[in-house]
Amino acid sequence: MIKKLHDMGVKSGHMYTAGLVSIGLAFGSWMLSKNTEAAGLDRADRWGIFVGEWAPTFFAMGVALRMEETHRDLEEPSAGMFEQETTRSRSHAGV
């Protein structure tokens, strides 16, 4: 699914933005429901929580898309990559 979203042009920044917007929408829907509906604070809390649950999903999808963007080169190695590896000096791990 993430690869398909990436191929469709959705970027990680889009998902991060959607996560931030959903936080604002959660607060806005809570305020609107609290001030305009006669149902009380309980319903306002439910609206805020419902919309607020979207943010972690958007942020997680943003992280997955960021991984797709940065690791795209690993899926499609080129012949030039192997040539560069022989010219680099080898070092011990962590040095």
C-alpha positions in Angstrom: 0.0 0.0 0.0 2.8 2.4 0.9 4.6 1.7 -2.4 1.4 2.4 -4.3 0.9 5.7 -2.5 4.5 6.6 -3.3 4.0 5.8 -6.9 0.8 7.9 -7.0 2.9 10.9 -5.8 2.0 11.1 -2.2 5.0 12.3 -0.2 5.9 11.9 3.5 5.5 15.7 3.9 1.9 15.4 2.8 1.2 12.9 5.6 3.0 14.9 8.2 0.9 17.9 7.2 -2.3 15.9 7.4 -1.3 14.7 10.9 -0.8 18.3 12.1 -4.1 19.4 10.5 -5.9 16.6 12.1 -4.7 17.7 15.5 -6.1 21.2 14.8 -9.3 19.7 13.5 -9.6 17.6 16.7 -9.4 20.7 18.8 -11.7 22.7 16.5 -14.4 19.9 16.4 -14.2 19.7 20.2 -14.7 23.5 20.6 -17.5 23.6 18.0 -19.3 20.7 19.5 -18.9 22.0 23.0 -20.2 25.5 22.1 -22.9 24.8 19.6 -24.5 21.4 20.5 -26.8 21.0 23.5 -25.6 17.4 23.9 -23.0 18.4 26.5 -19.3 17.9 27.1 -19.4 14.2 26.6 -20.3 14.4 22.9 -17.7 17.1 22.4 -15.1 14.9 24.0 -16.1 12.0 21.7 -15.8 14.2 18.6 -12.3 15.5 19.7 -11.1 12.0 20.4 -12.5 10.6 17.1 -10.7 13.1 15.0 -7.6 13.1 17.2 -7.1 9.4 16.5 -6.3 10.2 12.9 -3.1 12.0 13.7 -1.0 8.9 14.7 -2.1 7.1 11.6 -1.0 10.0 9.4 2.3 10.3 11.2 2.9 6.5 10.9 2.1 6.7 7.2 4.5 9.6 6.9 7.3 7.6 8.4 6.6 4.7 6.1 6.6 6.9 3.1 9.9 8.5 4.2 11.4 5.1 4.4 10.1 4.4 0.9 11.6 7.6 -0.4 15.0 7.1 1.2 15.4 3.4 0.5 14.2 3.5 -3.1 17.8 3.2 -4.3 18.2 -0.2 -2.5 15.5 -1.7 -4.7 17.0 -0.6 -8.0 20.7 -1.0 -7.8 22.7 0.3 -10.7 25.9 -1.1 -12.2 27.8 2.0 -11.1 27.1 1.3 -7.5 29.3 -1.8 -7.6 32.2 0.1 -9.3 32.2 2.7 -6.5 32.3 0.0 -3.8 35.7 -1.3 -5.1 37.3 2.1 -5.0 36.3 2.9 -1.4 38.6 1.9 1.3 37.2 -0.6 3.8 37.0 0.3 7.4 35.9 -1.6 10.5 32.3 -1.3 11.7 31.7 1.8 13.7 35.0 3.5 12.8 
